[in-house]
Amino acid sequence: MASYAECLQIIRDVAEPFIDEGVSVDEDAVLGAELGLSSLRTLELVAELEDRLDISLPLNALPGVRTVADLARLLEKSSGGEGA
């Protein structure tokens, strides 16, 4: 079980190799536009997050994930955290 804050930190840690140096992984950052993630890089990021948390995210939920906060809420819910 991971809390929202823990999920945010995990996203920041895991996203670092996927984004350009100096780009800040803020909650309201848009995954594609602001972090510069292509769809393929986003899926690679999601796979890394799933491995880190030992979960499987529902693929039908991914189109609704636009920002880092959206992704953190999805991770929290999928890991059985507070928002589950």
Secondary structure as UniProt FT lines:
FT   HELIX           4..15
FT   HELIX           16..18
FT   TURN            21..22
FT   TURN            27..28
FT   TURN            31..35
FT   HELIX           39..53
FT   HELIX           59..64
FT   HELIX           68..78
FT   TURN            79..80
FT   TURN            82..83
//
